[in-house]
Amino acid sequence: MIRGRLKIVIAVILLAAVGEPVSAYELVTHGLLTYEAFGRSVLSDAGLLEKLGVENGKAPFGDEYYDNSSQEEIVRRQERFETQIIEKELKIESSFSIDGWLMAGAIREDDYEGHPSRDPHGENAELRRPLYHFYDPVDPLNRGSALFVECPLNAQNCVKRYAPDLRSAPDWAIGTLDAFTWMNEPESGRRNHFTLFDAREALYRALTGHKKAGAEVATTREERNAYWATTFRALGDVVHLVEDMAQPQHTRNDPHAGLPASLVGGGHKSMYEAYIEARATTARGFGVDGASIAHAEPLNTIIGAGYPIPAFDKYSDYWSTRGTMQGLADYSNRGFFTAGRNLSDPPDVNYYPEPPRDSADASYVVDDMVLALPGNPKSRMLRRAVPDALTGSSTEVRLTVESVWDPHRSTSSLNHYIYDDMAALLLPRAVAYSAGIINYFFRGKLDIEIETSTSSTIALKFSNRTVRDSIYGTDSFGQAGTLIVTYEYEDNTGEKIFGTSTAQVAIGGETEIKPNESSNDSYTFSYDNPIPADAKKLRVRLIFRGKLGNEDDAIAIGMLDVPLSGGFIVTPNYLPADGIAGTRHIYIDETTGAWAVSEQTGLTAGNIDWKGWYENGAPTRVLSWEGPVSRYFVDRVQGWPFTPNIYQDGTLYSVAPCEVEGAALARDAANAEWIMVICHDDVSDLVYRRPNTLNLSPDLYNADTAPQGWQLIASVPLAENLAYKNSAWFFNGSGTEAQTLRFTYETVVLNGIPRSVIVMDRYKLSISGAQVASIENLGGDRGFTAASVIAVDYRDNTETLLRLSAGDWLTVDGNRVFSAEEINAYCYGNLDPGPGGSCFESSTFANSTSLNNGIYAGDYLGDGTPGWVMAHVYYIDLREGVFAYSLSHPNYNYALFSGNYRVRHGTSTMDTGVFTLAQPDTLGDVYAPSGYASYNFMGVYKYGRFFSPGFAPMAQGSWAVDRAHNLFVSEGNSFHTYNYLTAGNPADAVNVTGEALTFLPVYPR
């Protein structure tokens, strides 16, 4: 039943489609659609390009690309033919941009018989690529076309007319013999060298410089760039083959070359393609339907209509989803007629169920058209709703017109009104489906979590951030998925250096990592060349290649910037201006050179650290744990601070079976990595080891239940005369040796007065091969009139000793820490002049020193009467030459202490860096005694506003030095706060508002 009629008066003559083909037949259309698809795809996202490691521009990859066959690899260049279309016809600035390479592939996919030039591979010299651009979802055997014979396209023994190895469009695009059943099996010896398989291999080589099998294939940036160009050139060819599914003649087996069959298959010239090309080029004076169109309406008005980009689970779905009819070929095949498959054609030609072949079908709306001709003859235009299975919608458009010259109306044809309606629906879908297949190609996403990072190795875990698709350990053929790491950085000249890990790492097994899940295992990679100490902007990428969802050989990529400048974990005592609460990481932004703060929260660490595995003078590994606030001296009033927790890279990394007094990493003879800890029970020192992996179980080793558990490698009885059993141990840089000092009380006579003093013995732990340990008592110098060791540490593998000396008070490796000039400035300086003479020369600091959460001392004159200098060293780090201290001068009635609180920082000479945190006369000024330079680290440092703290540092203060030798000091009480950061202000980095701040730099990263 006919639903309705509409009378239309047409003032032009409607004729069968005739006309002259425009230049660059159909190629401008493909270029325009591809450019629009690029703009709607993920390739227009700068974030994706950054993850890939590329930038778009006029010529980011140069002008070369590769044409690969099973026999050879040929270097090709873009030709003037495609460059002219892209830059002259389409007005794109450069044909060598990413979008330009896509367009070049889309244009050259229409090559035939040397047009625009002969294929450089001899086997393909006469290749007729347009013959491979058909796919009919209703008639996949192509029985209705004169081009083909009745046999499956994937049957290798089938002899085909004109093209012996003819393939359907999805087979040709993907590179397989059957895209729907064998989608993961590449066709060996295939003639198409720009398939999805080729694009994927080119992408992997561009990312890594290696072939899938692992062999290095691109050793220079120029070679990798050529593979980038190949990737996008091949994707352009694939996009062309998707766009052709929006031309119903390609999905209804309607030959339309307009040339003799002996050349490219014959068929009438497609007036639809010619007309759309005229609109793409905005041609003038174009003839169609016997009418002359003065100026064709541009396609830009419809191709950006914003049809939703489809997201399927396999490549073939973009052509056809078979039963659900959501592919682009499904839509165009059942929605439209073509010139050779029209309403009036007999069933052996038009054998398609949709649109219905009966003009009386109830789904048609008929418009009566009255023509401006003698006798006012009538014709009929048939309209119908075209169903869209993807969106569930439909749109009514004009589909065919019945001939005015046939009284029985048995002849149907198309005109430019129908072409306009077709284009309005088909071209936006061509863009959206093309963008969709590009998105699917680049869908693999990983997040990286670095567990350990050195200049030569990196250990990491990853999370699968791919939407919908799981990552599998093995593919459908039993091949293991692989991981590889690439890195890039700037050297000291600013040149970018690229490298990879020395080998791929297989995932394997029955692993399935679902979307938003993390890998259970940690993967360790060795760089092909160590990262130099002066490297900047280090960035690593993790590339997975293997089964992702339904695709056996997909690629997923993760990227992460690796901090090289160290940094600190700090906890603000208020909500910062950025609104992010919690423990944060402050680090130097290598782009700006300024301190910045990460958005990541929830970081955790200890206040005592081990820095080790030094390379080029800098540590590459750091562990931390809870220990004394002053590092070396326990607060015997507050108790023992040790816990079983060990931290690494801002996270709780391991839990020991006892309270950790020292920790390090060590390697055994096979280069395996181990965490070493030392602690004690009531009777013995205990040394444990476990494999260096993230593991929070304190269980001891058991071959069956805890194969990664802690192994006891030494148990050494404690000395019987210890005053305190708890003491911090400090390891060397390689984790093979550690030392501590043990305390006993003895009574000595000072100036005729018996006094109780601390006597210290030095103990050394030696570890061989990360599995054999021993502890020995080295003894100590017990007389305070001679030098005696009171703290020990290591700079890499060199021990450094802090001693008490009767003449020099404190020395480090034989060098005086505080000079006579500095102390005398407070003893009888101009702050509070007193009796003449030098108190330092007659000082008995060594005899009056006590060790309890720091070093306390007071000067006594030779006759035992009180002197005028008090000293308190609250924090020390012998590795970095850090001393936080105050030297104060009491007035005669002891009612007022005047002095300043200072921090010294320097490893080669103890006096290289001195700055004052508080000073009575001018708050915030730097105090430097005569002959000493002011402390200046990497530029100007800033001070907060504060109140003079008197003579002692604050008990709640904290200090840390990162691996780049930056210093963080935090001091605060109810009166004032002070925070110092090398060459900056921590308050600036965390977007602080207000003046009252307290940061706790608990972890020197």
C-alpha positions, 0 to 999 in steps of 0.5 A: 500500500502506498502511504502518501503522495506529494505533487512536485513541479520540476522545472528542469529536464531529468535525464539518465545520469550522464556527464564528464568525470572530474579530475582526480576521480573520487580521490579528493572525496577520500582525502576530505573524508580522511581528514575529517576522520582524523580530526574526530579520532584519538589522533587529534588528542595531544595526550595520545600523541605524547604517549606514542612519543610523536608530535604532529606538524608540517613534517614530523617524520620526513618524506620517506616510508617503507613498502614491505613484502615478504621478500624485501623492504623498499624505501618509498617517498610521497609523490607529487600526485598525492601531494598536489591533491592534499596541499592544492585541492584540499588546502592542507598545509603539509602532506607530511603531517600525520593527517597528511600521511593518512590522506596519502594512504587513502588517495593511493589506495585507488592506484591501478595499473601504474596510476599514479605510478607503478608499484615498486614491487614487480609482483604488484606492477599491474595491481588493480587495487580498486577491484579489492574495494567491494564487500557485499554482506548479503552476497559475500560470494559475489555471485551477482557481479560480472567481476567475480565467479561463484566461489568463496573469496578466501578459496585459494584454488578459485580462479577469478576473472580479472584478478586471480587473487581477488579479496573482499574489502575487509580481507584486503584491509586487514591482510587475511584470507577471511576477516570474519573467521580468520581475522588473526591469521595474516595471509602469507605473501599477500600483495597488499603491503598496507594492511592493518597487519602492516600498520601494526608491525610498523607501529611496533618498529616505530615505538621500539626499533625492533621487529615483533620477534625482537631483532633490532631493525631501526637503529636511528631516529630517521629509521623509526620516523620512516616507520611512523610514516608507514604506520599512518600511510597504511592506516590511510589505506585501511580508512579508504576501504572503510569509507568505500562501504559508505558507497552502496555500489561497493556493497551491492556488487555494482561495477562502476569503473566506467572503463572496459571490463578488460581493464579494471572490471568495467561497469558504467561510470558512477555518477554518484561518485562523480557528483560527490567529487564535484561537491568535494572540489566545489566544481563549477558548471557540473552536469548531472541529470541533464542539468547544469549545476552552477556551483556544487555545494561543498561537502563540509556542510554534511560530513561534520554532522557528528554521527556517533563514532562506533566502538566494536570489539573486532576490526571486521565489525566496522565492515559488517557485524553480520546478524546485527547489521551494525557495520557500515556495509550492512547500512549502505547495502540494505538502505539504498539503491544503486544505478546497477541495482535499482528498484526496476532491475530483475531479481538476478541483478537486484537480488537484495531484500532491502530496499523492497523491490516492489514499489507498492510496498507499504514502506514507500512514500510516493511523491508525484512529480509534474514535469514542466513539459508539454502535456505535463507528464508525471513521474514518481519519486519514492521515499523510504525510511533508512534503518540504522541498527547501530543507533536504532533510528531511521531517516526518510530520504529519496531513494529512486525515481521512476522514468517519465518516458516509460508508461508502465514505470518499469525503469528506475533511475537516480538523480542528484536529489537522491545523491544529496540525500544519500550523501547526507546519511552516508558520508557522516557515517564514513567519517565516524566509522573511519575514526572508529577503526583508527580509535580501535587500532590505538585503543590499548592503554596501560598505566605504569607503576614503577617499583624500583628505578636505577640508571640501568634497570627499571622494575614495574607493574602495570594496569590495563586501562583499555576499555572493554578488552582484557590483556592475555598472557598467551594468544589463540596460537599459544604465543606469549604476549611480550613487554618491552620498555623504551626510554628517552631523555635529554643529555647535557647538550639538550639532544634527545637520546632514545633506547630500549630494554635489552630484551622483551619480557614474556607474560605467558601463562594463563594470565588475564588482566581485565580492564582496570585491573593490575598485573600481579607480577612485577617485571624488570628490564635492563636498559641497553645503555645506562642513564647518565647522572646528568640526564634530564626529562627521563620518560619510559614507555611500556609496550605490550604486544599480544592478545588484547580482547579479540585481537591476537596481536595488538599493541598497548602502551603506557608512559611515565615520566621518571623523576631524576631530581629526587624530591621529598614526601611531605605532609601539610598540616592544613588543606593546600590551596589546590584542595588536595589533602594528604601526603604529597611528593614535592620534586623539581619539574625538569621542564621549568626547573622549579619545585612542583607537587604531584597530585598523587596522595597516600604516599608513605615512607620512613624518616630514616633512609638507606641510599645505595647502588651508586652510579656516577656518584649518585644513589639509584635505590632508596629504602626507608624505615622508622627510626630516631628523629636525629638519625643516629641518637635515640630519644631515650625518654620517648622510647624506641621508634623502630617498626617492622615496616620498610618503604620504597618509592612512596609505598609500604614495600615490605614488612619484616618479622621484627623491628627494623633497625637497618635495611638495604638492598644487595645482589648475590653472585647470580645478580638476584636482588635481595632486601636485607634487614637487621634487628634483634630479639632479647638475646641476639642480633638477627639478619634476614633476607628476602627477594626484592619484590613488593611483599607485605607478608612477614612470614618466614621462608617455607618452601611450600607456604612462603617461598618468598618469605624471610630467610634468617642468614645470621643470629649473633648473641648480644654482648652482656654488658649493653646498656641499651639493646636498640641501636640503628644500623647503617649499611654501605651503598652495596648492602654488603656491610653495616655498622652501629654503636652500642651504649654502656654507662661508665663513671669517669672523673671530669675536673675532679668530679665523678660523672656518668658518661656513655661509652660506645663500642662499634659493631660491624656486620659483614654480608657475603653473597647476600647470604652469609653474615657475621657481626664483630665488635670493633671496640672503640676509643673510650676516653673523651680526652682522645677522639672517640667515635659517636656515630658512623655512616657510609658515603656509598661504600666509604665509611664516615665517622663522627668523633668527639675530640677534647680540642675540636669537640666534633670532627668528621673524618678528622675535619673540625665541624665548628671552627673557633671563629664560629663558636667564639662569636657566641662565646664572647662576641658582640651579642653579649660581651663578657670577660675577655679571653677565648672560651673555645681554647679552654673549652671542655665541650667533649667532657660535657657532651651528652647523647640523647636524641641529639648532641648536647654540650656546654662550655666549662672553663678550666677551673670547672666554672660554667662558660658562656656557650651552649650547643645543641646538634639536633640532626646529623646526616654524615653522608651529606654533611648536614648539621642542624644546630644552635650555638647560644650564649646565656647572659650573666643571670641566665635569664636570656639565651641569645643565639641563632639556629643554623643548618650546615650542608656540605659533603666535601668541606663541612663549612661549604654551606651555612645558613641561619634559620633564626637570629635575634637581631634581624629575622631571616638574615643569613648569618655567616662568620667572617671568612665564610660564604653564605649558603646558596644552593642553586639560586636564591632561597626564601624564608618564612616569617618566624620568631627566634626559637631561642637556643635549641632546635624544635623537637618536632622538626625534621630534615631530609636530603634527596638523592640529588643532594637537595635539602629540606628542613622543617621546624615549628612550634606554637610560636612559629614555623619555618620550612626551608627547601633548597633553592625554593620555598615548599609553601610555593610548591604546594600552593599555600595560602597563609603563613602558618605552615608545617611540612614533614619531609619524611622521605628523601626520594 
